[in-house]
Amino acid sequence: MAITYKDAGVDIDAGNSLIERIRPLARATMRPEVVGGIGGFAALCSIPGRYREPLLVSGTDGVGTKLKTALTTGRHDTVGIDLVAMCVNDVLVTGAEPLFFLDYFAAGKLDVDVAAQVIAGIAEGCQDAGCALVGGETAELPGLYQGTDYDLAGFCVGVVERDQVRPRRDLQDGDVVIGLPSSGLHSNGHSLARKALLEVLGLGFDDRPDALGGASVADVLLEPTVIYAAAFRALADVPWRAAAHITGGGLIENPPRFFADDELAVELDPETWELPAVMSLIATAGVDRDELRRTFNLGLGMVIVVPADAVTDALARLAPWRGRVVGDLVPRAGGAACRFIGD
């Protein structure tokens, strides 16, 4: 008896059905520089003509353990936003404009409805970021993934003028650090968050502890990552000098990444911003302050360094994103690269 690819666990027709479902979603994200559309072997995109000496900037990331919560709860409509955010936000800190995005979706067995929900989130994220969803790859790998479990990866390419690349090398003592609030956990530290909330505190996804102000555990774990592209567009005429996307490594490891040497440190004042309720709840499970700082964003999804004389202008432009002064740059003098007032 003849056997087919479908007998081996791969449904080509389902893959084709998904392409037809997502084609209009991708079309809604198009930029004028994109040549062609979904369905080709590769995507083509020109560089916007206004750039004099353009550099391409690339970034890639995934969503991590947050996917496990999406799979367990059956809520797949926001992790695509997370995927775009984690890639785009990394590209933004270089001073680049996000240009286009590709995704990789791999599953044990392709569920077209689930995949369409995920990719709809990716398209929504691309629209928010101002970049085009130019294509991707959908793989059905029954020998690698179990059932309808899936994994995601994303790839973003942006463009920046050579003389506008950040971080700048004129960072100095007295520069001011502005923080942009996160929406919560974003897409880092979920293994620790799940252990603290689900195992140590014994909560379920549908539980709504008073500490979360009426939100469920699933709500806060799946709250999508903020995409800061519009905030950076608002800073186009402000001479900001550096920025850090607060991802893995938390507030301890990410801000110092914009230093070229060991002369300066970031000094943050924890009293200037609000700790998200979910992180306070995680702390009650026995996670100490230093572990919180090196794992989570603690409520700051992005920090941006500006010269002292540009602070007022920067804050006015960042008002829609609730930007606030959270610290400054100080001489390192042999101390830690990131320190906290009050320690």
N, C-alpha and C positions, 0 to 999 in steps of 0.2 A: 504494500500500500504506500502510495506517495505521501510524503510529509511536506509541510509548508513552514515558512518562517513563523506564521502565526502559531502553529503547533509547538514551536520552540519557545513561544512566549513573546514574540514581537509582532505587533499588529500595525502593518504599514498603513492600512486604511485609517486607523485611528490617528496616526501621525498626520496624514493628509487632511483629515477633518479638523485637527487642531490648527493647522496652518491657515485654513479658510476662516476659522473663528478669530484668529488673532490678526489677520491681515488688516481689517479696518482699524484695530487698535493701534497698530504700528503706523498706519497712514496718518492718524490724527497727531502724531508726534513729529512729522516730517519738517525738516528745515530746507530752505532753498538750495543749500549746498549739496544735498544728498542726490546721488544719481542712481536711478533704479529703485527697486523696492524689495519687499519680502519675497523669497522664492529662488533667488539666484544662488550661485555657489559662494559668492562673496559680495560685500557691499562696497560701494564707491562713494567718496565724499570729497568735495573740493574744500580748500581752506578759504574762509571768508576773505574777500578782496581788500578789506580795510586794514589788514595786517601788513606791516612793512617788513618785519623780520620775524616771521612766526616760528615758534617752536611747538612741536606736538608734545602733549603730556598724557601719559597713560596711567590707569589705575585699575586694580582688580581686587575683588573681595567676595565674600559669601555672607550668609546670614547666621551660620553656626547653629548652636543648640536651640536657638529660637524656633528653628524648623520643627523640632520635636514637639514643642508646645502646639504649633499649628497643626501638626499631624494628629496629635492626641485629641485636640479639641474640635478638629474638623473646620477650623477657621483659616482660610487660605487667602483672604482678600487683601491682607496688608503686608505680607512678607516680601512681596514684589517691590513695594515701596522701600522697604528696608534695604533690599539688594541694591537698588539705584542709589539710595542715600549713602551707603557705606563706600561706594566707589566714587560718586560725584563729590562728596565732601572732602575726600582725600585729594582729588584733583583741584578743588577750589583753593586750597591753602597755598598752592604754587602761584596763584594769581591768574589761573587759566579760566577760560570760558568753556564749559562742557559742550562738546560738539556732537558726539554720537555714542551710542551704547549698544552692547550686545549681551545676550544672556545665554546661559547653558543650563538646561533643565534635564535632569536624568532621573528615571524612575524604574522600579522593578516591573511594574505594569502601568502603562499609560492610562490614566483616567482623564479623559478629555475635558470634562467639566472642571475638575480640580486644576488641571494645567491652565485652562482658560482663565480661571479666577486669579491664579498666580501671575500670569502674564498681563492680565488687566491691571494688576497692581504695579507691575513694571512699567506699563505704558503711562499710568497715572504719575508715577515717579518721574518719568522722563519729561512729561509735560511740565511738571513742577520745576524740574531742573533746567528746562529749555534746551534739552538735547534730543536728538532723534533716535528712536529705536529702529536701528537699521537691519537687524536680523538676530540670529541666534542659532542654537542647536538644541534639538529635543532628542534624547536618547532613551530607548527602552532596553534595560539591562537586567533581565530576570535572573541571571546568574550572579549578580552583584548586589542588588538591592532586594529587600523583602517586600513582597506584595506591592501595594501602591505607595510605599515610602518613596520620597524623592529628595533630591539635593539640588542646590542652586549655586551658580557662580555668575558673576557679572564682570563686565569689562567696559570701562569708559575711556574715551579719548577726548582731550580738550586741546585748546590752542591758546598760546600766550605770546605777547611780544617779548623778544629777548631782553629788552631793557626794563621789562616790568615783572620779571620773575621774582618770586618771594621764596624764602625769606631774604630780605635785604641784608647787606653786611654792615649797615650803619646803625644797627641796634645799639642802644646806649642806656646807661644808668639814668633812671627817671622816666623812661618810656612807660606808657600806661597800658595795662592789660584790661581789655573789655571782654566780658563774658556774655555769650548768647545761651539762654536756657535750653536744656534738653527737654524732650517730652517724657523723659523717664529713663528706663534702662537702655534705650536704643538697642543695639545688637551685640553688646559685649557683656560678659560676665553671667550669661544665662545658666551655665552649669552650676555656678555658686548660688545664683538666685533660686533656682529650682531646688537645690539641696536644702537651702535654708527654709524656703517657704513650704515645700511639699513634704520633705522628709523630717526636718528638725521640728518645725512648727506644726506639722501634720495637717496643713490646709489642703483643700481641694480646689480645682480650677474654678468651680462655681461659687466657692465661698466668698463672702463679702465682709471681711473683718472691718471693724470700726476704723482701724488705722488707715484704711484705704479710702475712706470717705464715700462709701457707697459703691465703689468700683469692685469688680470681681478680680480674683487672682489672675484669671485668664486675660481680663481687660488690660491689666497693667503689664503683664508679661508680653502681650502682643501689641501694645501701643507702638505705632510705627515711628521710625527714626525721622527726625526733622531733616529736611533737605534745605541747606542754607544758601542755595544759589542766588535767590532773590536778594538776600541780605548782602552778599558780596557785590551784586550789581549795584545796589544802593551806595556802596562805598567806592564806586568807580573813580570819583574825583577827590577822594580822600587819600592822603599819602600813607596808608597803613604799611607797616614794615614786615610783619610776620603773622602767621596764624597756625593754630594747631587744632586738628580734629581729635576730640577726646574719645578714643576707641580703646582697644586692648592695651593695658598698662595704665589706664585711668589717668588721674590728674598727676600722679607721680612721674610717669615716664613720657607722656606726650608733649607737654609744653617745652621741655628742654630740647626737643628735637630741632627747634629752629635756631639753636646756637651753633656757630661755626667753631667756637673755642670754649674755654672754661673760665672766661672772664666775668660772665654775668650769670645771674640766677633769676628765676621767677619767684616772686613773693606774693602769695595769695592770701586774701582775708576771708575766711569762711563765713564771717558774719554778714557779708555783702550779698549773698545769694541764698536761696532756699533749697534745703535738702529735700528731694522728692520723698513722698510718704512711703513708697515701696522700699526705698533704701533704708529709711528709719526702721521699717518693719524687719528687714533683713538683718539689721544690726542686733535686734532683740534675740535672734537665733544664736548669738555668740560670735558674730563676725566683728572683729575689732576695727578701730578707726583706721589703722594703717592698711589693713587688708581691703577695707572699703575704698580707700584712696587709690590703691594700685590695681583695683579691679573695675570699678565703676566710674562713670563721669560725674557722679555726685550732684547732678543738676546742671552742669555746664557741658553742652554738646560741642561748643566751639569757643576758643579764645583767640582774640585778635589784638596784636600789639600796634599801638599808634603813638606818634610823638605827642608830648604833653600839650603842645599848642593846637593839636587837631582833635582833642578829646570832645569838645563841645559839639563840633560839626559831626563827628562820627556818631555820637550818642543820639543826636537829632535824627540822623539818617537811619539809625538802627532801632528807633523807637518801636516800630511795628513788631520787632522781634524781641522786645524787652531787653535790649542790651544795657549793660550796667558796668561800671568800673568795679573790678574784682581784685585788682592788685597792680603791681608795677615791676619793673626790672631793677635789680639792685646788684651791687658787686658781689660776686660769689665768695671771694675771700676764703677759699678752701672748704666752704660748706656745701650743703646739698644743692643740686641744680634746680630743685623746686622745693620751696619751703612754705610754711603756713604760719601766719601771724597767730600768736596765742599758744603755740606749741612750747 
